[in-house]
Amino acid sequence: MSGFPVRRMRRLRSNERLRALVRETALEVSHLVMPLFVRPGRKLRRAIDAMPGNFQLSVDELAKDVASLDALGVPAVLLFGIPETKDEAGTGAYDDAGIIQQALRAIRKTAPEMLVITDVCLCEYTDHGHCGVVVERRGKKVVDNDRTLELLAKQAVSHVRAGADMVAPSDMMDGRVAAVRRALDDADFADVPILSYAAKYASSFYGPFREAAESAPKFGDRRSYQMDPANADEALREIALDIDEGADIVMVKPALAYLDVIRRVKERFSVPVAAYSVSGEFAAVKAAAERGWLDERKVVMEILTGIRRAGADVIITYWAADVARWMKESPT
Ligand code: PBG
């Protein structure tokens, strides 16, 4: 017998330094990515209703905010663009003078060290709001997978040319990672990594984002190309395919309702895992905190630590800036 192990476990918990000494999971700002929305205009900070503290920013304001994030120690941002005009083929997405391309060039001036990741998808740029080119087949409107691939590849190359450090295809078309990889290699960007939204669920937690990115589908939904929330084995298959095609980091999205998926991905594969704590997860906690029902900082630290504990190396979160600020103000 070894005495009273439970008492010693209690002792390990009761002293702050002892607790820190044996803590299994560290939540550090260096693992966080802050999503940002950019739109045309000047001196614009348009508040996003369901995501308090987040804005659609014009390029000038965005460039300033990214510099502040850099000063706070946030290592990376993920950019989403709202173009001047939308059309059927999402032309704004791969226009070298497009909104993301402008934003990248501006950020390169104000925050040259910032790691800038761009979302590669057509849904913000198409007038119908779907993630690809829509065609009619047998009287039904469907997304044309293969024609979309070409455009996504063009979009990725255009982003990297404008200064993106990494691209994140989020559209869920089949074969997109391979298409983007090939296009980047051909354009002499063989060293630019791909963060793939490998397991992306058809989730109801994206609601506030679709308002923020003005990307809600005008008809139908995304169930033909996003995954059924009930499936986890399927996520592993999707991820294996993406790694095979050349994904360097794989993402599970959303995070909170899919912690088991994050864990299984982490255990199965040896590439870094990212988790996207999406807009609905953010909005739910914000709303409760505003009513005084939850302590925002404590709950957020608990959620993000949980996502890390589940196995995420990287967390994309709308709280990245707040966490950096909180940790600076009072580290514990
Ligand atoms: C698609 C995309 C979406 C999100 C990130 N990339 C929306 C969707 O699939 O409808 C959602 C992110 C969030 O809810 O925070 N470009």
Boltz pocket constraint, residues with backbone or C-beta under 6 A from the ligand:
constraints:
  - pocket:
      binder: B
      contacts: [[A, 119], [A, 121], [A, 123], [A, 124], [A, 170], [A, 171], [A, 205], [A, 206], [A, 207], [A, 208], [A, 209], [A, 210], [A, 215], [A, 222], [A, 277], [A, 278], [A, 279], [A, 280]]
      max_distance: 6.0
